[in-house]
Each structure stands twice: as structure tokens, then as C-alpha cells.
Amino acid sequence: MTQVTGIPTDNILLNFTHNHTSPDTIVSLPREWMTWTTWLADQVAGCVFNAANKSTTAKIGTKLGSFDGWTVNRQYPTKAVDTELGVMRVDDDEGNPIARLVNFACHGVADGGQYLEWSGDFAGEMSAEIESKTPGAVAIYVQGAAGDIHPFDWWFGNTASEHLHSHEDTALLGISLATSAMNITETVTISQNVPLGVATAQATLHRQQVNWSVEAALENRTELKASLGTYSGETWLPGTTTANTAENHPEMYGWGNNEVGLAKNQSLPAVSLTVRGFRIGETLISAHAGELFNELGTEIKNAFPNNRPWVASYCDEYIGYISTRQPHEEIKDIPVNEIVDMKKYRRYYGTTTSPYAPEAGESLVTTAINVLKTL
């Protein structure tokens, strides 16, 4: 994209809405999909290039609202979650819509394993709804700190949800989010006096240390694969949701491969993560890679009580979960042959699969706050 557009890398905010219903381009990309991924990257760069060549003077305004009651902390369902809804309105000088940006934190898992079709999940439904009701506008969803946030009441272990992964539920969430965003947008004051800024800094994320050896993890994985078998179905079993997938399918989620990876990778060097800050008018945006837990994103926002920033996680590249300290402390002494018990420890997913140490999230938060303060 930088080569095509001439825009410096630090000035590009590449944010992924994140869903579980499109091709896996991270772990298991088949050879036949290589051409498609190259084409997709070219299409994205081409869109930016065309937009840059059609740029015009514009008026921009932002506002914060809320979208309460639609999300839950999947590890600790009684914990408060960040339901702030940020909107950005971009119009041309004649008042015609150019773009609508929406910042919210929720995992893109409203559509699930009941289907074989690709889906843009609720974010796709949201964008389509805004664009249909706001002709001429491009609607963009900016994913927030949603590492441990699920839609509806899908906290890990809940077997009594009324929502069972349907296109209808996905559309309900997306359209409801779009409606709230559009209502807020109507109250936004726009202006041409929009200062712009960008700043970057590096955060150090140390590796998670586990209490088992590679040899113990390999032995445990071999035993689990033999006892659990392999699931051969193309879709989830009836009644499965993202809240109970691991209990219904331990052969896919609890067979010990993750524990092998943690043991092998714990001696690797710390990860240096680029944390960026953007200013668009009065709005600050903290941007970084990784699936940041919601509480950490809220800490970044709380550091600026008079001008709460947007948090954009899932940027740039996939680097895994960045967990809060509490769940790390709760499971640090659980042995390798027990941590894979999905009925007891599934709710810690996101912590058990995080490559990073308990203090990594705190390091990112401190860096993000300092970067925003320079803007």
C-alpha cells in the first residue's frame, strides 16, 4: 500500500474487523488461496490509491455514545465491559456524506460454525445498513479492545443462551449497532478546522512462562489426541455456540497443541510492538496489533477523562491475545494435563493462548498513553 499510494507506513491505520467466518489466512492457508490473498491485498491498496486521487476538502466531526446490553466479558460475565460507541462523520463542503466510521469493541463471532458460507459478521451487516441509509457514504467499522468480549450473553460455559448463531442474530446485532451509530451521527458537529497528527513508540511484550516442559506438553498432546479422537463434521453440532464450543468439541480445542507451543516459545526474545497514536480533529486513536483485553483498552481511555480516545486493536498483523494480569495469576500453577480440561478452564481462553507475560498488557497500556500525550 505504501508503494502504491506514497503514504508513509506510520500514517496508515490498518484495522481488521476480525471474524471467524472467512478464510483462515493466518495458520492454514491452502496453496490454492495464495492467488486470492494477493489479489485481495492489491484491491485494498487500489481502493486507497483511488480514494487519495479523489480526495477533496471535507468537514469532519466525532462524538461518543454508548451501545449497552449487547456484549459480555466472556471470562468474567459479571464484570463491566466498555460499551462506548465512537462515531466519525465525514462530509464534503456541500454536506454530502463521504464516510462514516464506527468504533466499538466486540468479537466478530455472531455468525458461527453452523454455516459454511463466508460472512462479514455483524460488522459487515452494520456497514451495509449505514451505507443503505446514507447514500454516498462508505461505512467503516474500527474494531476496539475486544480480546475478551463476546456478543449477546455468550460468556464461556453458558449453555442456556437464546441466541444460537444465526444469520438473523448477526443481522440483528449489526443493524442495531448501525442504528445507534446513525442516531449519534445526526448530532455530530462538523468542521473544516481539523488538526491531524501521528506518533509512534515501541512497547516490549515479554513471553509467557509456563510451568511445564516441552517434553511434558508433547506427551500430554499425544495422550489427548489418542483419547479424544478427531471430529470429522463440516459444521458444529446442533446447539453449539461460541460459548460452549470447547465443551462440545474438546477434540478441536483441548487436545494440547497450544500448550506445546507455549512451552517451545517461552524462551524466544520479547516482541517489540509498534504502538501508534493518531489525532483527527479532537479525536485521539490508539492503534496497535493484538487482541487486547477490554479492561486494558479502558485503561487507555480513562487516562484521558476529558477527551476519551478510540482504541483500535487488531491492527497491522496478527500477534495473538494480550491478556490482563488477573487470569494469568489465577491459572499460573495449573499443570499441563489439567489446563486442557475445557469444562474447567475454557473461560481462560485468550489467557491460556496468549504468547505474552502478565505484565505485557500493562506495558502496552503505558506506551499507548504516552504516545497519545504527545499529540
N, C-alpha and C positions, 0 to 999 in steps of 0.2 A: 504493500500500500504506500509506503514511504517513497519507493522508487517511482510509482505511477503518479502520485499526487504532489510530491515535493514537500509534504507536510512532515516536520520533524517527528521522530518516534515518540518523544516525550509529550508531544501535543495531541497524540491520538488516544482517545478513550475507547478501547475495545472491550465491550462488556457482553457476557453471554447470559441469556435468559435462563439457561440450564433446564433441560428436561430429560425424561427417561424414555421418551417415545420417538427418538430419531436415531439414525445410525451411530454406532459407537465409533468415534474417531480417536479415542484415547488408547484403548487396550487391544482391541481385536479387529482392527480394520482389515477386511479381506482385500486381496490384491485387486479384485475387480472394482473396488470402490476408490482406488487411487486416482483414477481419472476424474471422478466426481468431486473429490475433495479439492483437487487442483482447480477444477472449473469453478467451484464454489468460492474459493479464495479470490480468483480473478473477478468473479461477479461482484463481490463485496468491494474490492478495490475500484472496480469500474463505476460502481454507484457513487463512491466518494469522489472520484475524479469528475464525474458528470455534475454532481452537486456543487463542487468547487468552481466549475466552469460556468455554472448558472447562478452563482452567488449574487445576492442583491442586498441593498440596505434593508434592515429589518428592525422590528421592535420586539423586545423580549421582557418577560416578567415571570416571576415564580411565586409560589405560595405553598405552605404546608397545611395539610388537613389530616384526617385520620380515616382508617378503614378497619373498624373494630369488629371483633367477633367472628372473623373468618380464618384465623390462624391459631396455632398452638405450638408451645415448646414440646418437641417430641420426646425429649429426655425427662423433663420435669414439667408435666402438664399443668401444675398449679402455679408455675412461675409466670410473671407478667412478660408479655412479648411486645416488641416495638411495632406498633401499628401505624406509624406515621406514613402519610401518603404525600410525597412531594410531586408537584406538577410544574412544568415549564411551558410557557406559551410563547410561540414564535410566529409573528405575523409580518406581512410586508407593510409598506408605508400606506397602502390603501385599506389595510385591515383584513386582507385575505390571509387565511391560515397557511402557514408553511410547515410547521411541525408542532407536535405535542409530545413532551417527554414525561414519563411517569416513573417515579422511584418508589419501590415498595419491597419488602422482604418476605418471600415465601418460596419454598422449594417447588419446582415445576413438576409435581407428581400427581396432579389432579387426574390426568389420564394415566392408565397403568397397564399392567401385564395381561389384561383381559383382551387386548387388541393386538393385531399385527400391523395395523396401519400406522404410518408416521403421523405425528401430531406436534403442533406448536404449543400444546398445552394451554393453560389459562392465559399466558402472556400473548399467545397468538390470537386467542379469542378477544382479549382486551384491545389489541391493536386493530383488529378488523372492525370491532364495534366503534371505536373512536373514529376511524377513517370513514366508516359508512355514515356517521352522523356529522362529520366535519369535513366535507368535500374539499380536496386540495391539500389536506394535511397528511404528513407522514407521522404515524404514531409509533413511538419507540419506548419499550419497557426497559428500565435500568434496574437490574437485579440488585437488591440490597444484601445485608448480612443475614443470609437465610440458612446458614450451615445446619442449624438445629430447629428450623421452623417448617412445619408441615401445614397443608391446608386443612380446613374443617376441624374435626376432632381426632385426627389421626396421630395421636401420641402412641409411641411404641407399646404394644401389648393390648391396645383397645380392640376388643373383638365384637363390640356392640354398636359400631357406628352405623348411622342410617345412610351414609354415603359409601357407595361401593364401586368407585372408579368407573364412571360412565362419561360418554361424550356430553351428556346432558348436564352432569355436575360440573364438568370442566367449563362448559359454556356459561353456566350459572355464575361461577366464580369470576370468570373473565369479564362477562358483561356487567356484573355488579361492580367490579373494580373500575371498569371503564366509566360507568355512570357516575360513581363518586368522583373520579378524576375530572370528568367533564363539568360536573357541578362546581368543583373548586376552580377550574379554569375560567369559568364565566366571571369570577370575582377578581381575577388577576389584573393588576395594573401593569401595562406595558410601556416601555420607554426605549428610546434610541441611545440613551446615555448608559452604556453597558460596559464597564471595565472588564477586561479579560486578563487572566493570569494563569501560570502553571509553575509548579515547583516539584522537585523530586528529592528523595533521600533513600538510603538503604536501611532496611531492617534485617537483623540477624535472627534466623529461626533455627535453634538447636534441635537435634534429633531426639525423638522419644526413646527412652531407655526402658527395656523390658526385663522381667525377672527370670527369663528362660533363655536357654541356649539355642543355637540353630539346630543342633542335633536333636534336642528335645522337641522342638517345633516340627521338624521333619518326621520324627517318629509318630507324633500326635496326628499329623496330617495323614499319614499312611493308614493308621488305625481308623480314623474318621471316614476316609474315602471307602474303606472296605465295609464299614458298618452302615453308613448312610446310603450308599449307592449313588446313582445318577438319575436325575429327573429327565425324562425324555419328552415331556409335553411341550408344545409350542407356546402355550399361554398358561397363566396362573390357574390354579384350581378354583372352582366356584367359591365365593365368599371371601376370597383373599383381597386384602387392601395393603397399601404401603405400611400400614400399622402392624400387620400380622404376617407379612411375607416370610420372615425368617422362621417363625413358628410353624408355618405351613410348609416351608421349603428349606429345612435345615441343610439338606444336601447341596443347596446352592449358596447359602450364606454362612454356614457354620462348619465348614469342612477343613478349616485350619490353614488355608493358604495365606491369609492376611498375617497370621502370627509368624509364619516363616519369613515373610517379607520384612516385618518389623525387626526380627532378630538379625537378619542379614544386613539391614540398612542402618542399624543404630550406631555403627562405628563410622559412617560416612561423615564428611565435613558438613558443617552447618550450611543452611541455604541462605544466600543473600537475596533478599526480596526488594525489588524496587517499589516504593510507595509513592504515589503521586497525588498532588493536590491541584484542583482546578478552581478558578474563580470565573463565574459567568454572572456578571452583574453583582447582586448581593448574595448570590448563592455560592457556597463552597461545596466542593465534591471531593471526597476522599476515595481514591481508587487504588486497587491492588488485586493481585491474583489470590486464589484460595477461597475455600468455602468457610468464611469467617462466622463464628457463632454469634448469635444475635446480641447477647449481652455485651460482647466486645464492641460491636458496632454502636450500641447505645452509649458506651463509654466515650467513644469519639464524639458523638453528638452532644453529650452532656457537658463536654469541655467548652462548648460554645453556646451557653444558655440563651443568649440574646440573638443568635443567628445560627440556629441548628443546621448543620450541614447535611448533605446527602452522603450516604455511604454506598459505594459501588464495589461489591465483591465480584468474584467470578470474572476478573479481567485478564486479558493477555494470554495466559496459558493455564493448563490445569496442574495444580501443585498439591491438591488434597485438602483435607479439613484442617482448620485451625481452631482448636477447642479452648474452652475456658479451663481454668485450673481445677475447679471443684470435682468434676467427674474423673479427672486424672488421679486425684488424691483418693477417691473412693474405690478405685479398682487397681491401684498400683501393686497390691500384694496378691492378687488373684492368680493362681497358677495357670499354665498354658492349657492344661487338659480340662479346666473348668471355665475359662473365659469364653470358650466356644459354645457354651450352653446358651442357645438362643432364647429359651424361656426365661432365663435369669438375667442375661447380660445384653440382650439385643438393644435395650434402650440406650446403651453406651456407644452404639454405633456412631461414628463421627469422632469419637474419642479413641476407641479401640482401633480405628482405621487411620487415625491421624499420624503422619510421619513425624510430628513435631512435639517437643517437650512442653510441659505445663506452662512454662514461662514464655513460650513463643508468642502467644496471643497478646500478652502484656507488652512485649517488645514491639509488636506491630502497632498496637494502640498508641504507645508513646511516640513512635516515629510519625504516625499519621497526624497526631495532634500538633507536633512540632512543625510538620510541613505546612499544615493549614494556617498556622500562626504567621507564617512568612508571607501569606497572601493578603 
